[in-house]
Amino acid sequence: MLIAIAAVVAPILSELTGRLAIPEIVFQIGLGMLLGPYVLDVAHVTNVVSGLSDLGLTYLIFLAGYELDLQRIRGRPLQLATIGWLISLVIGLGAAFALVSSGLARDTVVVGLALTTTALGTLVPMLRDADVMDTSFGALISAIGTCGEFLPIVAVALLLTRKEPLLTSVLLVAFIVVAVATVLLAARAQPPRMVEILNRHLESSAQLPVRVSLMFIVLLVLLAQTLGLDVLLGAFAAGIVVRLFTSRGESVAIKAKLEAIGFGFLIPIFFVVSGIQFDAHVFVRHPSALWRVPLFLLLMLLARGVPVFLLYRSRLTVPERVPMALFSATGLPLIVVITEIALEEHRILQVNAASLVAAGMLSVLLFPALGIWRLRRVGEATERHDSSPEL
């Protein structure tokens, strides 16, 4: 009940922020922290709530895959985004190695990977509401977000599991083969009879296209889990498959229904529960550790922002690269996943896990709002320049 109330109150509070436009996700996490054991201590995570939260995270990654338009980002945008993520990985691992060498961290790979994520699933609704996604700028950030979400998931599957790296690589290749085959099958023209049945039951009680979409999620998540890979890999692949499977005529209606399930039910549970589970008490026990939060936030901005300024000089002006860097450095969901896995395997200090999650929360709070504000200022300046009389 408390989670349901928080999910309703969050967008109202977001609306009341006016021009500040603080994302409702921030309020969902903040309300979760308020309700959690370290503040009011009125909400506790049961097995059922934990299961719904995991499903919410899976669905968030699924919608990120569903938003992926391969036609828009293929070619140069995807190439730049991939190179940019590899540069981010080098920067992240370098910064993490320095922390490990100084005794401030335990594992280079864990901290380094956490610094390279981009929360595409979190960014998309905010950027869509700001009318950014349908622009050429939106295509570039889609490519960056895709690599910043998909490649860390692959790296987690390879580097943070207990399986042998060679065996995990073989299983990963097997999953990719099955996923690609499913994508190709979905991309083929569907039989007219099948299309007619799907269209006819789109508004009936059967909701057949929605059920087919959910079936793909379950199948690919189950396949990833069976192979010992991270289930988020299957969720992301399912999003791509479902987008290709839906025909143009019904895709808008199906998208609205799928988003209603996600943003109306499952995804808010994940963010509120993330706030409830956030270990704020670690900063009470070690108040001197608070400096790690801005440090990790700065490292996230450097790891994801530097490649933007290096690689997009011919495509974006400096004022445009600033919001691009801010959007690229926005991360939270995968930081939560990486730190949870690392805590289970004792590969990260508790204080660093809490600091990384706190930095991810701040990135969601600050970076998208600053980026959208900066992008609007750039657009206004361009309009004033274009409308000024020529001498």
C-alpha positions as CSV (number, residue, x, y, z in Angstrom):
1,M,0.0,0.0,0.0
2,L,2.8,2.4,0.9
3,I,4.6,1.7,-2.4
4,A,1.3,2.3,-4.3
5,I,0.9,5.6,-2.5
6,A,4.5,6.6,-3.2
7,A,3.9,5.8,-6.9
8,V,0.9,8.1,-7.0
9,V,2.5,10.9,-5.0
10,A,5.8,11.0,-7.0
11,P,4.4,12.4,-10.3
12,I,2.3,14.9,-8.4
13,L,5.4,16.2,-6.6
14,S,7.3,16.2,-9.9
15,E,4.6,18.4,-11.4
16,L,4.8,20.8,-8.4
17,T,8.5,21.5,-9.1
18,G,7.4,23.6,-12.1
19,R,10.3,24.8,-14.2
20,L,12.8,22.8,-12.2
21,A,11.2,19.7,-13.7
22,I,12.6,17.2,-11.2
23,P,12.0,13.7,-12.7
24,E,9.4,11.7,-10.8
25,I,11.9,8.8,-10.6
26,V,13.9,11.0,-8.1
27,F,10.7,11.3,-5.9
28,Q,10.0,7.6,-6.2
29,I,13.5,6.8,-4.8
30,G,13.3,9.6,-2.2
31,L,9.9,8.4,-0.9
32,G,11.3,4.9,-0.7
33,M,14.2,6.1,1.4
34,L,11.7,8.0,3.6
35,L,9.6,4.9,4.1
36,G,12.6,2.6,4.5
37,P,14.3,1.3,7.7
38,Y,16.8,4.1,8.0
39,V,14.2,7.0,8.2
40,L,10.6,6.3,9.2
41,D,11.0,2.5,9.2
42,V,7.5,1.8,8.1
43,A,8.2,-0.2,4.9
44,H,10.0,-3.5,4.6
45,V,10.7,-5.6,1.5
46,T,9.0,-9.0,1.5
47,N,9.7,-11.8,-1.0
48,V,6.6,-10.8,-3.0
49,V,7.7,-7.1,-3.1
50,S,11.2,-8.1,-4.0
51,G,9.9,-10.3,-6.8
52,L,7.8,-7.4,-8.2
53,S,10.8,-5.1,-8.0
54,D,13.0,-7.5,-10.0
55,L,10.2,-7.8,-12.5
56,G,10.0,-4.0,-12.7
57,L,13.8,-3.7,-13.4
58,T,13.4,-6.4,-16.1
59,Y,10.5,-4.6,-17.7
60,L,12.5,-1.3,-17.6
61,I,15.3,-2.9,-19.6
62,F,12.7,-4.5,-21.9
63,L,11.2,-1.1,-22.7
64,A,14.7,0.3,-23.3
65,G,15.2,-2.5,-25.9
66,Y,11.7,-1.7,-27.3
67,E,12.6,1.9,-27.8
68,L,15.7,0.9,-29.8
69,D,15.2,1.8,-33.4
70,L,18.0,0.0,-35.2
71,Q,17.2,1.8,-38.5
72,R,18.0,5.2,-36.9
73,I,21.2,4.3,-35.0
74,R,22.9,1.8,-37.4
75,G,26.0,2.9,-39.2
76,R,28.0,5.8,-37.9
77,P,26.0,6.6,-34.8
78,L,26.3,3.1,-33.5
79,Q,30.0,2.9,-34.4
80,L,30.7,6.1,-32.5
81,A,28.7,5.0,-29.5
82,T,30.6,1.6,-29.4
83,I,34.0,3.3,-29.6
84,G,32.8,5.8,-27.0
85,W,31.8,3.1,-24.6
86,L,35.2,1.3,-25.0
87,I,36.9,4.6,-24.2
88,S,34.6,5.0,-21.1
89,L,35.6,1.5,-20.1
90,V,39.3,2.4,-20.2
91,I,38.7,5.6,-18.2
92,G,36.5,3.7,-15.7
93,L,38.9,0.9,-15.2
94,G,41.8,3.4,-14.9
95,A,40.0,5.4,-12.2
96,A,38.9,2.2,-10.4
97,F,42.5,0.8,-10.5
98,A,43.7,4.1,-8.8
99,L,41.0,3.6,-6.1
100,V,42.0,0.0,-5.5
101,S,45.7,0.9,-5.4
102,S,45.0,3.5,-2.8
103,G,43.0,1.0,-0.7
104,L,39.6,2.8,-1.2
105,A,38.1,0.0,-3.3
106,R,38.3,-3.7,-3.5
107,D,37.7,-4.7,-7.1
108,T,38.7,-2.8,-10.3
109,V,36.2,-4.5,-12.6
110,V,33.2,-3.8,-10.4
111,V,33.8,-0.1,-9.9
112,G,35.0,0.4,-13.5
113,L,31.9,-1.2,-15.0
114,A,29.6,0.8,-12.7
115,L,31.1,4.0,-14.1
116,T,30.3,3.1,-17.7
117,T,26.6,2.7,-17.7
118,T,23.9,4.9,-19.3
119,A,20.3,4.5,-18.1
120,L,18.6,4.5,-21.4
121,G,15.4,3.1,-20.0
122,T,15.3,6.0,-17.4
123,L,16.3,8.7,-20.0
124,V,13.8,7.8,-22.7
125,P,10.6,8.9,-21.1
126,M,12.2,12.1,-19.9
127,L,13.7,12.9,-23.3
128,R,10.5,11.9,-25.1
129,D,8.5,14.3,-22.9
130,A,11.0,17.0,-23.8
131,D,10.6,16.3,-27.6
132,V,14.2,15.2,-27.9
133,M,14.0,11.6,-29.0
134,D,12.6,12.3,-32.6
135,T,15.5,14.6,-33.5
136,S,19.0,13.8,-34.9
137,F,20.3,14.5,-31.5
138,G,17.9,11.9,-30.1
139,A,19.3,9.3,-32.5
140,L,22.8,9.9,-31.3
141,I,21.8,9.7,-27.6
142,S,19.8,6.5,-28.4
143,A,22.9,4.9,-29.8
144,I,25.0,6.0,-26.8
145,G,22.4,4.8,-24.4
146,T,22.1,1.5,-26.2
147,C,25.8,0.8,-25.8
148,G,25.8,2.2,-22.3
149,E,23.1,-0.3,-21.3
150,F,23.7,-3.3,-23.5
151,L,27.5,-3.6,-23.3
152,P,27.7,-3.4,-19.5
153,I,25.0,-6.1,-19.3
154,V,27.2,-8.3,-21.5
155,A,30.3,-7.4,-19.4
156,V,28.4,-8.3,-16.3
157,A,27.5,-11.7,-17.8
158,L,31.2,-12.3,-18.7
159,L,33.0,-10.8,-15.7
160,L,30.8,-10.8,-12.7
161,T,29.4,-14.3,-12.8
162,R,30.9,-17.3,-11.0
163,K,31.2,-19.4,-14.3
164,E,34.4,-19.8,-16.1
165,P,34.9,-16.9,-18.6
166,L,35.3,-19.3,-21.5
167,L,32.1,-21.2,-20.7
168,T,30.3,-17.9,-20.2
169,S,31.5,-16.7,-23.6
170,V,30.3,-19.9,-25.3
171,L,26.9,-19.5,-23.6
172,L,26.7,-15.9,-24.5
173,V,27.4,-16.7,-28.2
174,A,24.7,-19.3,-28.0
175,F,22.2,-16.8,-26.6
176,I,23.1,-14.2,-29.2
177,V,22.6,-16.8,-32.0
178,V,19.1,-17.6,-30.7
179,A,18.3,-14.0,-30.1
180,V,19.4,-13.0,-33.6
181,A,17.4,-15.9,-35.1
182,T,14.3,-14.7,-33.2
183,V,14.9,-11.1,-34.3
184,L,15.2,-12.2,-38.0
185,L,12.0,-14.3,-37.6
186,A,10.2,-11.4,-36.0
187,A,11.4,-9.0,-38.8
188,R,9.9,-11.1,-41.6
189,A,6.5,-10.3,-42.9
190,Q,3.9,-11.9,-40.8
191,P,1.3,-14.1,-42.5
192,P,-1.8,-11.9,-43.3
193,R,-4.0,-14.3,-41.3
194,M,-1.8,-13.9,-38.2
195,V,-1.8,-10.1,-38.6
196,E,-5.5,-10.1,-38.9
197,I,-6.0,-12.1,-35.7
198,L,-3.6,-9.9,-33.8
199,N,-5.3,-6.7,-34.9
200,R,-8.8,-8.2,-34.1
201,H,-7.8,-9.1,-30.6
202,L,-5.8,-5.9,-29.8
203,E,-8.9,-4.3,-28.1
204,S,-10.6,-7.5,-27.1
205,S,-10.4,-9.1,-23.7
206,A,-7.7,-11.5,-25.1
207,Q,-5.3,-8.5,-25.7
208,L,-3.4,-11.0,-27.8
209,P,-0.5,-8.7,-29.1
210,V,0.3,-7.8,-25.5
211,R,0.3,-11.4,-24.4
212,V,2.6,-12.3,-27.3
213,S,4.9,-9.5,-26.2
214,L,5.0,-10.7,-22.7
215,M,5.6,-14.3,-24.0
216,F,8.8,-13.0,-25.8
217,I,10.0,-11.4,-22.6
218,V,9.5,-14.6,-20.6
219,L,11.1,-16.8,-23.3
220,L,14.2,-14.8,-23.7
221,V,14.6,-14.0,-20.0
222,L,14.2,-17.7,-19.3
223,L,16.8,-18.6,-22.0
224,A,19.3,-16.1,-20.5
225,Q,18.7,-17.5,-17.0
226,T,19.0,-21.1,-18.1
227,L,22.3,-20.3,-19.8
228,G,23.5,-18.7,-16.6
229,L,23.5,-15.2,-18.1
230,D,22.1,-12.0,-16.6
231,V,18.3,-11.9,-17.2
232,L,18.5,-8.3,-18.2
233,L,20.3,-9.5,-21.4
234,G,17.2,-11.5,-22.3
235,A,14.9,-8.5,-21.4
236,F,16.8,-6.1,-23.7
237,A,16.7,-8.7,-26.5
238,A,13.0,-9.2,-26.0
239,G,12.4,-5.5,-26.4
240,I,14.1,-5.5,-29.8
241,V,12.2,-8.6,-30.9
242,V,8.8,-7.3,-29.8
243,R,9.4,-3.9,-31.7
244,L,10.3,-5.8,-34.9
245,F,7.4,-8.2,-34.4
246,T,4.7,-5.6,-34.2
247,S,3.5,-4.2,-37.5
248,R,3.4,-0.5,-38.2
249,G,-0.3,-0.2,-38.0
250,E,-0.6,-1.6,-34.4
251,S,2.7,-0.6,-32.9
252,V,1.5,2.7,-31.4
253,A,-1.4,1.0,-29.6
254,I,0.7,-1.9,-28.4
255,K,3.4,0.5,-27.2
256,A,0.9,2.4,-25.2
257,K,-0.4,-0.8,-23.6
258,L,3.1,-2.1,-22.8
259,E,4.1,1.3,-21.3
260,A,0.9,1.3,-19.2
261,I,2.0,-2.1,-17.7
262,G,5.5,-0.8,-17.1
263,F,5.2,2.8,-16.0
264,G,1.8,2.4,-14.5
265,F,2.6,-0.7,-12.4
266,L,5.9,-2.5,-12.4
267,I,8.7,0.1,-12.9
268,P,7.6,2.4,-10.0
269,I,7.8,-0.6,-7.7
270,F,11.5,-1.0,-8.7
271,F,12.4,2.6,-8.0
272,V,10.5,2.8,-4.7
273,V,12.0,-0.4,-3.5
274,S,15.5,0.8,-4.6
275,G,14.9,3.7,-2.2
276,I,13.7,1.4,0.6
277,Q,16.7,-0.8,0.3
278,F,19.2,2.0,0.0
279,D,21.7,1.6,2.9
280,A,21.7,5.2,4.2
281,H,22.9,3.9,7.6
282,V,26.4,3.3,6.2
283,F,26.8,7.1,6.0
284,V,25.6,7.4,9.6
285,R,28.2,4.9,10.7
286,H,30.9,6.4,8.5
287,P,29.9,10.1,7.9
288,S,33.4,10.8,6.5
289,A,32.6,8.5,3.6
290,L,30.1,11.0,2.1
291,W,32.8,12.5,0.0
292,R,32.8,9.3,-2.1
293,V,29.4,10.2,-3.5
294,P,30.5,13.4,-5.4
295,L,33.7,11.6,-6.3
296,F,31.9,8.8,-8.0
297,L,29.5,11.3,-9.6
298,L,32.4,13.2,-11.1
299,L,34.0,9.9,-12.3
300,M,30.8,8.9,-14.0
301,L,30.7,12.2,-15.8
302,L,34.3,11.9,-16.8
303,A,34.0,8.3,-18.0
304,R,30.9,8.9,-20.1
305,G,31.4,12.6,-21.0
306,V,35.0,12.6,-22.2
307,P,34.2,10.3,-25.2
308,V,31.4,12.6,-26.3
309,F,33.8,15.6,-26.5
310,L,36.4,13.4,-28.3
311,L,34.2,11.7,-30.9
312,Y,31.4,14.1,-31.7
313,R,33.4,17.2,-32.7
314,S,32.3,17.0,-36.3
315,R,28.6,16.3,-35.5
316,L,27.8,18.5,-32.5
317,T,28.8,21.9,-31.4
318,V,30.4,22.4,-28.0
319,P,27.1,23.7,-26.5
320,E,25.4,20.6,-27.8
321,R,28.1,18.2,-26.5
322,V,27.5,19.4,-22.9
323,P,23.9,18.1,-22.7
324,M,25.0,15.0,-24.6
325,A,27.7,14.3,-22.0
326,L,25.2,14.9,-19.2
327,F,22.7,12.4,-20.7
328,S,25.4,9.9,-21.3
329,A,26.5,10.0,-17.7
330,T,23.0,9.4,-16.3
331,G,23.0,6.0,-14.7
332,L,21.2,4.1,-11.9
333,P,19.4,0.8,-12.7
334,L,22.5,-1.1,-13.8
335,I,24.6,0.5,-11.0
336,V,22.1,-1.1,-8.6
337,V,22.4,-4.5,-10.4
338,I,26.2,-4.4,-10.5
339,T,26.6,-3.4,-6.8
340,E,24.0,-6.0,-5.7
341,I,25.9,-8.8,-7.6
342,A,29.2,-7.5,-6.3
343,L,27.9,-7.4,-2.7
344,E,26.7,-11.0,-2.9
345,E,30.2,-12.1,-4.1
346,H,32.0,-9.8,-1.6
347,R,33.7,-7.9,-4.4
348,I,32.8,-4.4,-3.3
349,L,32.9,-2.5,0.0
350,Q,29.5,-1.7,1.5
351,V,30.4,2.0,1.6
352,N,31.3,2.0,-2.0
353,A,28.2,0.2,-3.1
354,A,26.0,2.8,-1.2
355,S,28.1,5.6,-2.6
356,L,27.8,4.4,-6.2
357,V,24.0,4.0,-5.9
358,A,23.8,7.5,-4.3
359,A,25.8,8.9,-7.1
360,G,23.5,7.1,-9.6
361,M,20.5,8.7,-7.8
362,L,22.1,12.2,-8.1
363,S,22.9,11.6,-11.7
364,V,19.2,10.9,-12.4
365,L,18.3,14.0,-10.4
366,L,20.8,16.4,-11.9
367,F,22.0,15.4,-15.3
368,P,18.8,15.0,-17.4
369,A,17.3,18.2,-16.0
370,L,20.5,20.1,-16.6
371,G,20.9,18.6,-20.1
372,I,17.4,19.4,-21.2
373,W,17.7,22.9,-19.8
374,R,21.0,23.4,-21.6
375,L,19.6,21.9,-24.9
376,R,16.7,24.3,-24.8
377,R,19.0,27.2,-24.3
378,V,21.0,26.1,-27.3
379,G,17.8,25.8,-29.4
380,E,16.7,29.3,-28.2
381,A,20.1,30.8,-29.1
382,T,19.9,29.1,-32.6
383,E,16.4,30.5,-33.2
384,R,17.5,34.0,-32.2
385,H,20.5,33.8,-34.5
386,D,18.4,32.5,-37.4
387,S,15.7,35.2,-36.9
388,S,18.2,38.1,-36.6
389,P,18.3,40.4,-39.7
390,E,21.3,40.0,-42.0
391,L,23.6,42.9,-42.4
